[in-house]
């Protein structure tokens, strides 16, 4: 029996997720999108899995370049998260007008105050419904400070130690 998509979205809204910005670069421009669909795959070799909507320029950019970065947003970064989610109609290269961006050794965008950032080479990719699932081998890790920004029930949250 199939689950109703609306019921699925409501249920997943209760599932807390770390807020990231997935970035890439094509010869023409930088691309980026806010995502919570990120998880570790293996430690040997170190790799991550990301899910990106196939309708986005970021997905097209990753398919073209074979590379992506995952930037874990620090708290507070609500405005930047919303900007990369498309709030206000900002798209493409214009998203990078906010935030302190640099490049990794391959030229991909890295957020300077990211809690952690992973540079990845795509090792596998598959279509899954509306999204493209990418598995990336981690080639570089950028360490930062601060607490991670979280998202649950359509709101941003911060982690609080017990």
Backbone as CSV, one residue per row, in Angstrom:
resi,resn,N_x,N_y,N_z,CA_x,CA_y,CA_z,C_x,C_y,C_z
1,UNK,0.841,-1.162,0.000,0.000,0.000,0.000,0.898,1.239,0.000
2,UNK,0.628,2.170,-0.891,1.430,3.381,-1.029,1.086,4.399,0.050
3,UNK,2.088,5.150,0.468,1.906,6.230,1.437,1.638,7.520,0.676
4,UNK,0.700,8.293,1.169,0.360,9.574,0.556,1.563,10.522,0.653
5,UNK,1.937,11.210,-0.464,3.079,12.125,-0.431,2.961,13.231,0.621
6,UNK,1.756,13.721,0.865,1.574,14.753,1.888,1.866,14.191,3.273
7,UNK,1.373,12.991,3.541,1.642,12.340,4.823,3.149,12.111,4.999
8,UNK,3.813,11.709,3.913,5.267,11.497,3.952,5.993,12.796,4.304
9,UNK,5.627,13.913,3.648,6.272,15.203,3.925,6.080,15.630,5.379
10,UNK,4.872,15.418,5.915,4.595,15.767,7.311,5.456,14.920,8.238
11,UNK,5.528,13.629,7.968,6.333,12.734,8.800,7.813,13.100,8.734
12,UNK,8.320,13.381,7.535,9.737,13.731,7.398,10.030,15.092,8.018
13,UNK,9.027,15.955,8.120,9.202,17.240,8.786,9.516,17.081,10.264
14,UNK,9.180,15.941,10.839,9.479,15.641,12.234,10.874,15.055,12.400
15,UNK,11.514,14.744,11.288,12.836,14.113,11.290,13.886,15.215,11.244
16,UNK,14.569,15.506,12.358,15.534,16.608,12.363,16.690,16.335,11.410
17,UNK,17.158,17.384,10.765,18.280,17.245,9.851,19.262,18.388,9.981
18,UNK,20.532,18.064,9.795,21.569,19.090,9.764,21.401,19.884,8.477
19,UNK,21.538,21.198,8.556,21.348,22.071,7.404,22.691,22.271,6.702
20,UNK,22.729,21.928,5.422,23.949,22.063,4.633,23.673,22.873,3.376
21,UNK,24.742,23.360,2.781,24.672,23.898,1.426,25.597,23.038,0.580
22,UNK,25.008,22.417,-0.423,25.778,21.612,-1.373,26.165,22.532,-2.513
23,UNK,27.463,22.573,-2.834,27.951,23.475,-3.886,28.719,22.706,-4.939
24,UNK,28.816,23.322,-6.109,29.624,22.793,-7.198,30.041,23.958,-8.081
25,UNK,30.857,23.674,-9.052,31.282,24.700,-10.016,31.361,24.046,-11.395
26,UNK,30.800,24.755,-12.358,30.959,24.381,-13.762,31.933,25.388,-14.367
27,UNK,32.342,25.212,-15.613,33.211,26.224,-16.210,32.582,27.618,-16.240
28,UNK,31.244,27.689,-16.209,30.547,28.966,-16.325,30.206,29.638,-15.004
29,UNK,29.911,28.857,-13.939,29.448,29.474,-12.702,29.464,28.511,-11.529
30,UNK,29.314,29.112,-10.317,29.120,28.333,-9.103,27.624,28.058,-8.955
31,UNK,27.309,26.933,-8.372,25.917,26.570,-8.088,25.839,26.061,-6.663
32,UNK,24.672,26.227,-6.028,24.502,25.743,-4.671,23.046,25.626,-4.290
33,UNK,22.781,24.733,-3.339,21.416,24.491,-2.882,21.447,24.066,-1.414
34,UNK,20.437,24.481,-0.638,20.291,24.049,0.742,19.754,22.628,0.756
35,UNK,20.312,21.784,1.640,19.879,20.388,1.704,20.048,19.831,3.111
36,UNK,19.133,18.932,3.479,19.284,18.155,4.705,19.477,16.674,4.376
37,UNK,19.336,16.305,3.107,19.471,14.910,2.687,20.936,14.591,2.416
38,UNK,21.712,14.471,3.513,23.143,14.199,3.459,23.446,13.181,4.551
39,UNK,24.236,12.167,4.246,24.639,11.221,5.294,25.947,10.541,4.919
40,UNK,26.604,9.974,5.925,27.835,9.232,5.681,27.485,7.900,5.021
41,UNK,28.427,7.374,4.234,28.241,6.070,3.598,29.243,5.076,4.176
42,UNK,30.530,5.350,4.022,31.561,4.466,4.552,32.739,5.288,5.050
43,UNK,33.506,4.703,5.964,34.739,5.336,6.431,35.931,4.886,5.593
44,UNK,35.802,3.750,4.914,36.881,3.238,4.071,36.310,2.820,2.720
45,UNK,36.392,3.624,1.696,36.964,4.970,1.723,35.949,5.968,2.282
46,UNK,36.429,7.062,2.879,35.512,8.068,3.413,34.596,8.606,2.308
47,UNK,33.280,8.493,2.528,32.350,8.927,1.486,31.035,9.397,2.091
48,UNK,30.341,10.244,1.321,29.045,10.812,1.692,28.028,10.531,0.606
49,UNK,26.760,10.573,1.001,25.637,10.470,0.082,24.852,11.764,0.173
50,UNK,24.507,12.348,-0.975,23.647,13.528,-1.022,22.534,13.283,-2.028
51,UNK,21.368,13.855,-1.752,20.230,13.764,-2.666,19.886,15.176,-3.124
52,UNK,19.845,15.382,-4.450,19.634,16.705,-5.034,18.507,16.621,-6.061
53,UNK,17.558,17.543,-5.977,16.460,17.579,-6.934,17.019,17.727,-8.341
54,UNK,16.562,16.865,-9.255,17.088,16.864,-10.629,16.713,18.118,-11.409
55,UNK,15.728,18.894,-10.951,15.322,20.113,-11.659,16.251,21.293,-11.381
56,UNK,17.198,21.135,-10.463,18.043,22.264,-10.063,19.302,22.373,-10.920
57,UNK,19.799,23.601,-11.007,21.076,23.835,-11.676,22.225,23.200,-10.923
58,UNK,22.065,23.040,-9.605,23.106,22.389,-8.810,23.254,20.934,-9.229
59,UNK,22.145,20.245,-9.432,22.194,18.855,-9.886,22.885,18.777,-11.243
60,UNK,22.486,19.654,-12.165,23.116,19.672,-13.495,24.611,19.942,-13.378
61,UNK,24.989,20.849,-12.469,26.400,21.172,-12.273,27.201,20.006,-11.732
62,UNK,26.623,19.261,-10.780,27.320,18.087,-10.239,27.458,17.024,-11.322
63,UNK,26.403,16.808,-12.099,26.485,15.832,-13.186,27.560,16.227,-14.191
64,UNK,27.690,17.528,-14.478,28.683,18.012,-15.439,30.107,17.919,-14.882
65,UNK,30.295,18.341,-13.639,31.652,18.435,-13.080,32.134,17.152,-12.417
66,UNK,31.189,16.354,-11.905,31.570,15.152,-11.167,32.112,15.453,-9.785
67,UNK,31.822,16.654,-9.266,32.339,17.080,-7.966,31.291,17.894,-7.215
68,UNK,31.372,17.825,-5.882,30.513,18.664,-5.050,31.162,18.857,-3.692
69,UNK,30.729,19.898,-2.998,31.127,20.152,-1.615,29.883,20.163,-0.751
70,UNK,30.025,19.740,0.480,28.953,19.792,1.467,29.433,20.689,2.592
71,UNK,28.734,21.804,2.807,29.071,22.791,3.833,28.032,22.722,4.944
72,UNK,28.422,22.252,6.139,27.515,22.193,7.281,27.408,23.592,7.877
73,UNK,26.185,24.135,7.856,25.999,25.515,8.296,26.107,25.650,9.806
74,UNK,26.773,26.727,10.247,26.817,27.012,11.678,25.558,27.755,12.089
75,UNK,25.258,27.704,13.384,24.154,28.490,13.909,24.733,29.795,14.434
76,UNK,24.226,30.955,14.044,23.092,31.180,13.161,23.492,31.322,11.689
77,UNK,22.698,30.765,10.818,22.859,30.928,9.359,21.513,30.827,8.658
78,UNK,20.450,31.184,9.363,19.093,31.046,8.824,18.925,31.748,7.481
79,UNK,19.398,32.997,7.406,19.223,33.776,6.177,19.948,33.137,4.999
80,UNK,21.161,32.650,5.229,21.927,32.010,4.155,21.257,30.715,3.716
81,UNK,20.744,29.940,4.668,20.038,28.705,4.335,18.823,28.997,3.457
82,UNK,18.066,30.006,3.810,16.879,30.357,3.029,17.257,30.874,1.643
83,UNK,18.324,31.640,1.559,18.787,32.168,0.265,19.122,31.016,-0.691
84,UNK,19.854,30.017,-0.186,20.240,28.890,-1.032,19.085,27.914,-1.261
85,UNK,18.006,28.063,-0.483,16.790,27.287,-0.720,15.913,27.957,-1.779
86,UNK,16.311,29.151,-2.233,15.577,29.838,-3.290,14.648,30.931,-2.815
87,UNK,14.667,31.246,-1.507,13.803,32.308,-0.992,14.133,33.627,-1.688
88,UNK,13.107,34.365,-2.030,13.293,35.652,-2.697,13.615,35.528,-4.172
89,UNK,13.590,34.326,-4.699,13.830,34.121,-6.126,15.289,34.217,-6.554
90,UNK,16.215,34.225,-5.596,17.641,34.302,-5.929,18.083,32.957,-6.502
91,UNK,18.809,32.996,-7.628,19.248,31.757,-8.271,20.709,31.856,-8.698
92,UNK,21.259,30.709,-9.048,22.584,30.636,-9.663,23.673,31.326,-8.871
93,UNK,24.545,31.994,-9.601,25.708,32.686,-9.043,25.309,33.755,-8.028
94,UNK,24.106,34.348,-8.169,23.660,35.413,-7.270,23.525,34.942,-5.820
95,UNK,23.317,33.648,-5.596,23.212,33.142,-4.230,24.489,33.412,-3.440
96,UNK,25.632,33.420,-4.109,26.934,33.538,-3.449,27.279,34.978,-3.055
97,UNK,26.370,35.936,-3.312,26.605,37.321,-2.893,26.518,37.459,-1.375
98,UNK,25.930,36.484,-0.718,25.863,36.470,0.746,26.751,35.349,1.257
99,UNK,27.436,35.578,2.370,28.330,34.578,2.951,29.769,34.841,2.549
100,UNK,30.685,34.289,3.323,32.114,34.429,3.074,32.606,33.165,2.370
101,UNK,32.683,33.226,1.048,33.005,32.053,0.238,34.461,32.085,-0.224
102,UNK,35.101,30.935,-0.181,36.429,30.761,-0.762,36.352,29.523,-1.656
103,UNK,37.494,28.982,-2.015,37.514,27.800,-2.884,38.393,26.728,-2.264
104,UNK,38.029,25.462,-2.512,38.917,24.377,-2.127,40.022,24.276,-3.178
105,UNK,40.903,23.308,-3.048,42.036,23.220,-3.960,41.624,22.887,-5.395
106,UNK,40.344,22.526,-5.599,39.846,22.232,-6.949,38.987,23.349,-7.518
107,UNK,38.815,24.431,-6.731,38.046,25.568,-7.212,36.577,25.542,-6.864
108,UNK,36.131,24.576,-6.043,34.727,24.508,-5.643,34.469,25.408,-4.440
109,UNK,33.256,25.985,-4.341,32.934,26.907,-3.252,32.915,26.238,-1.879
110,UNK,33.579,26.900,-0.923,33.588,26.483,0.475,33.194,27.691,1.316
111,UNK,32.218,27.501,2.195,31.806,28.553,3.111,32.835,28.638,4.237
112,UNK,33.462,29.804,4.382,34.561,29.962,5.337,34.167,29.675,6.775
113,UNK,32.933,29.990,7.170,32.533,29.735,8.553,31.706,28.462,8.700
114,UNK,31.779,27.557,7.714,31.079,26.277,7.820,31.583,25.532,9.047
115,UNK,30.686,24.843,9.712,31.062,24.021,10.871,32.049,22.951,10.432
116,UNK,31.780,22.384,9.269,32.664,21.418,8.611,32.294,21.462,7.135
117,UNK,33.257,21.236,6.267,32.965,21.177,4.827,33.725,20.003,4.240
118,UNK,33.055,19.262,3.399,33.633,18.098,2.733,33.723,18.368,1.233
119,UNK,34.880,18.139,0.653,35.054,18.199,-0.799,34.983,16.760,-1.311
120,UNK,34.152,16.530,-2.329,33.891,15.164,-2.781,33.971,15.021,-4.294
121,UNK,34.429,13.860,-4.735,34.367,13.435,-6.133,33.269,12.394,-6.251
122,UNK,32.387,12.537,-7.233,31.296,11.593,-7.427,31.873,10.231,-7.834
123,UNK,31.485,9.201,-7.084,31.896,7.836,-7.427,30.723,7.011,-7.940
124,UNK,29.497,7.448,-7.611,28.315,6.730,-8.068,27.148,7.697,-8.083
125,UNK,26.181,7.441,-8.942,25.025,8.311,-9.086,23.858,7.496,-9.617
126,UNK,22.661,7.804,-9.104,21.465,7.122,-9.612,20.251,8.027,-9.454
127,UNK,19.278,7.825,-10.308,18.014,8.540,-10.202,17.138,7.833,-9.185
128,UNK,16.451,8.634,-8.357,15.498,8.108,-7.378,14.320,9.071,-7.333
129,UNK,13.264,8.767,-8.076,12.106,9.649,-8.137,12.501,10.996,-8.708
130,UNK,12.217,12.069,-7.975,12.502,13.429,-8.443,13.952,13.849,-8.209
131,UNK,14.738,13.003,-7.550,16.084,13.379,-7.126,17.174,12.512,-7.768
132,UNK,18.372,13.061,-7.737,19.574,12.343,-8.128,20.332,12.049,-6.835
133,UNK,20.694,10.812,-6.638,21.471,10.415,-5.471,22.932,10.332,-5.900
134,UNK,23.778,11.093,-5.234,25.213,11.086,-5.531,25.961,10.509,-4.340
135,UNK,26.900,9.622,-4.602,27.839,9.178,-3.580,29.176,9.787,-3.951
136,UNK,29.778,10.453,-2.981,31.034,11.143,-3.233,32.146,10.669,-2.317
137,UNK,33.307,10.392,-2.883,34.502,10.078,-2.100,35.074,11.389,-1.592
138,UNK,35.301,11.480,-0.295,35.788,12.713,0.316,37.271,12.871,0.000
139,UNK,37.626,14.029,-0.570,39.017,14.299,-0.936,39.677,15.313,-0.017
140,UNK,38.866,16.087,0.709,39.403,17.128,1.584,38.344,17.471,2.623
141,UNK,38.773,17.770,3.853,37.866,18.193,4.916,38.354,19.534,5.453
142,UNK,37.430,20.490,5.550,37.710,21.826,6.082,37.023,21.923,7.443
143,UNK,37.770,22.184,8.503,37.229,22.219,9.861,36.926,23.649,10.289
144,UNK,35.785,23.822,10.968,35.400,25.117,11.507,34.965,24.968,12.948
145,UNK,34.406,26.022,13.496,33.972,26.036,14.893,32.491,26.352,14.984
146,UNK,31.930,26.153,16.149,30.557,26.545,16.417,29.593,25.378,16.394
147,UNK,28.343,25.698,16.681,27.272,24.701,16.701,26.631,24.583,15.325
148,UNK,26.151,23.409,15.003,25.503,23.159,13.716,24.058,23.658,13.724
149,UNK,23.606,24.149,12.582,22.220,24.563,12.404,21.391,23.327,12.046
150,UNK,20.240,23.179,12.692,19.355,22.036,12.471,17.999,22.532,11.956
151,UNK,17.248,21.604,11.329,15.933,21.951,10.803,14.964,20.831,11.161
152,UNK,13.791,21.221,11.731,12.763,20.255,12.083,11.447,20.990,12.221
153,UNK,10.361,20.391,11.734,9.020,20.959,11.766,8.973,22.369,11.194
154,UNK,9.600,22.548,10.047,9.594,23.810,9.308,10.217,24.966,10.071
155,UNK,11.133,24.656,11.008,11.816,25.697,11.772,13.287,25.332,11.933
156,UNK,14.114,26.361,12.062,15.519,26.162,12.365,15.686,26.008,13.878
157,UNK,16.662,25.179,14.261,16.940,24.922,15.673,18.446,24.888,15.878
158,UNK,18.855,25.017,17.130,20.262,24.842,17.472,20.367,23.648,18.413
159,UNK,21.513,22.997,18.351,21.769,21.895,19.271,22.063,22.453,20.663
160,UNK,21.521,21.848,21.659,21.756,22.249,23.048,22.320,21.038,23.792
161,UNK,23.488,21.186,24.422,24.007,20.067,25.216,23.080,19.765,26.385
162,UNK,23.026,18.519,26.783,22.188,18.121,27.938,22.882,18.488,29.224
